[in-house]
Amino acid sequence: MVATGLHKLKVVSTSGLYVDSAYIFIQVNPIPTPKIRLTELGGWPDSVMFYNRSINVVRAEWLMPDGTRSTKMDSILFCFDINGYYRTYLTVYNSLGCPDTTSIVYRVVMKGVAMPNAFEPENPNSALNTFRPLAIGLQTYFLGIWDFWGNLIWSSDKLLSTNPAEGWNGTDSKGKKMPSQNYIWRMKATFLDGSEWKGIKDHFGKFHKEGTFLLIR
């Protein structure tokens, strides 16, 4: 790379003989160096702050995973609502308009489980008429429903986009409606990051992978 300053120019003939020399001043402008840093803020949806840590730049252009663009120079906040891998691009320019681009890949792993304590099969609201955990970020999963005599009534291990794919509608394997009473759930699960679901935390700080809920008719 040629540095800024006075440089000597030699003129040589085709035969290799020295002819003349001169001094010229060359101004070299620094090239832009793009760099991205990020901070995970967490939450659901997952919030991430992207920081522009580039040098020798006067202008910046962000291209976010959803296709939106921004010309913020310092930082930009973005929220992810679906687990997966996402790439963010940053193009920066120096004072002469010369660009350079970099990118960073972020993996979204939102995880969590919440268990309902009741449901009503005849309710027209689909969120209330099946017993289904509110969960995200699952890699493996098993949920079983038992009565208080120890009979397994229903179970599922099906996932759809890291969420439980189905819930119990209040009937047995033959389609018979189960009576209004308390039932027992038992659940095991692992998350996308390989961690195991500990269970539901009680008032004493202990975790339980089983509990009871009420079927309402």
N, C-alpha and C positions, 0 to 999 in steps of 0.2 A: 504494500500500500504506500502511495506517495504521501509524504507529510506536507503540511502547509509551510511555505517558506521559500527562500531563494535557491534555485537549482541551476547548476551549470549544464549547458547543452553543448555537446561537441559535434562538429560536422566532419564526417569522414568520407573520403572519396570511395568509389567502387573498388579501387585497387588497394584500399586499406590505409592510404596515407592521410595523416592528419591535415585538415584544411583550415578550420577556424573554430572558435567557440564563442558562446554568449551566455549571459545569465538571464534567467526569467523567473518571475515570482508566480508561484502556483498557489491558489487558494483552494484548499480541500475542505468541503463541508462534511461534518460527521454524519454517518449514515444512521437512520433510526434503528433502535434495538427494541423490539416489542417483548413485553414480558407481562404475564398475568399471575396474580396471586388471588386466592379465594379464602373466605372464612365461612364455615358452616354455622348457620344460626339455628338450625333445627326446626322443630315444629311440624305441624301437619296442616297444610302442605309444607314441604321442606323449603326453607328460605336460605338463599346463598348470596353473599356479597362478593362480587368480583371487583378486584382492584387493578387499576392500570399502573404498573411499576416499570413502564418503558422509559428509556432515556433518549435524549436528542430528538424529541418530538414536539410538535406544535399543534397537532390535530390527531384525533382518534375516531375510529368508527367501530362500534360493536355490532356483531351479528349473533343474536341469541338463538337458543335451540328451537324456539317457536317461529323463527323467521323475522321477528321484529328487529329493528335497527336503532341505534342510539349513537350520538356524538359526544356523550359525556366524557370528559377528560380523566376524571379521578376514579370514580367507582360507579357500579350499577347493581341494583338489587333485583334478583330474579327468584320466582317461586315455582317449584316443581310439584305437581299434584299426582304424578304417576311414576312408579318405580322404573328404573332403567338406566342406561348410559346416555349421556347427553354431551354434545360438543359445543363450546362457545368460541367464537373467533374474534380476534382483535387485530385491526389494521391500523398502523400508525404512520404518520408522515413527518418528515423533517421540514425545515424552513423553505427548501426548494421544491417541496411537493413529492419527494421520493418516498415511496411506500415500502413497508414490509409487514408481513402478517404472521401471526402465531395463533395457536389454539390450545384449548385445555379441555380434557374430558372429565366430567363429573358423574359419579355413580350415585343415583338416588336410591337410598334404602330406608324408606319409611316403614316402621314396624310398630305393631301394637295390637292388643286384644281387649275388647270389652264384652262382657257377657250380660244379656238381658235377664231380668228376674221374673218376667211374666210375658205371656203372649195370648192373643185371642184369635183362634182360627177363623171365626166368622167375620172378623173385622174387614171392611173393604180396603183398608190401607195395607198395601203389600209389605210395608215396613213393620207392621204389627201383627200380621196373621201367620207368621212362621217364626219358629225359634231358630235364630241364626246368630252366631257371634258377629260382632262388628270388628273385623280384623283386616289388617293389611300387612304386606311384606312377608307372607308365609311361603315357606319352601316345602314343608311337609305338614300334614294335618290329619288328625282323627278326632271325631266328635261322636260320642255315643249317648243315647238317652235310655235310662232305666226307670222302672217303677220301683216302689219301695219294697217289693218282694224279690228284687234282684233279677228281674227279667229284662233282657235287652229288647227294646221296642224298635229302635231306629238308630242307624249310624251312617256316617259319610266320611270319606277322605278326599272328596273331589274339590279341586281348586280352580278358580278362574281368575287369571291376572293377579295371582298371589292373594286372592280373597276366597273365602268359603263360597263354593258354587251353588249350594243348596241348603235349605233349612228344613226342619221338621214341621209338618203341617197338622200335627195332632192326631194322626191315624196310625194304626198298626200296619203290619206287612200285608194284611188282607184288605186294607182300606176301611176298617172299622174305626169309628170315632172313639177316641179315648176319653174317659170321663174327666170332668173338671176337678183337679187335685194337684198336689205337688209331685214333681218328678225330679230325678237326679240326672245331672249332666256330668260327663267326664271327658276331658280333652287333653290331647298331647299335640305339640306343634314345635317346629323349628322355623327360624327366620332365614331370610336370604343371606344374611351375613354369617350364617352357621351357628348362631347362638340358639339356645333352647328357651322356649317360653317357660317362665318360672311358675306361672299361675296367677290367680287373682289374689291380691294382697288384702288381708283382713285388717280390722282395727288394731290388732296387736302386732302388726308388721310381719305376720307369717303368710306364706304363699300356699294356695290350694289349687289343685288341678281338677277339682270337682266341687259341685255345689248343687243347690236346689232352685227350682223355679216353679211358677204356678201357671197351669193351663186354665184359661178362663173361658167358660161357655155361658 
